[in-house]
Amino acid sequence: MLIKLIKNKYSLLSLTVISLFLLVGCVDQVEAPSIKLSETFLDLGNINPDEGLRIEEFYVQNTGSKNLEIYSVSTSCGCTKAEVDDEIISLGETTKLTVTYDPSIHPDLIGKMERVVYVKSNDPKNEEVELTLVGNSLPSSNVDK
């Protein structure tokens, strides 16, 4: 009888400890920022370098329960620039992400093009999210043939 009572107390203690770990883990995940991009992929279609810059607007939303901090925004190539309007996004709010692609930087580029925008934040589940831009670069009439 005494052994059974000790086993039951040990089982109850183990169950309590496991429950506390699960509860703390869930609370930690619930009270965190969460980043969401309005889009993660955009096909720019045909890109005529003679038409100048391509400027596209996207949105970064905080779908979490704590402020989202944007640590950095970078791109895969110097022909593409990206910036956010706000580096701290409150709960449920959004900020604009402006991406500028300058095809004149690569006047000889003809055909498929792919550039990536990287957004780093304090979202514990997605520390870095990506936005991919693709397109078809047309020949420039300003390039000697």
QUIJO-V841515 format. One record per helix or strand of 2 or more residues. SS is the DSSP state (@ for helix, = for strand). FROM is the first residue (numbers start at 1). TO is the last residue. Records with the same first field share a line. If there is no record, write none. Layout:
BEGIN
SS: FROM-TO / FROM-TO
END
This chain:
BEGIN
@: 2-30 / 49-51 / 103-106
=: 35-37 / 41-48 / 54-62 / 68-75 / 80-84 / 88-89 / 94-101 / 111-121 / 128-138
END
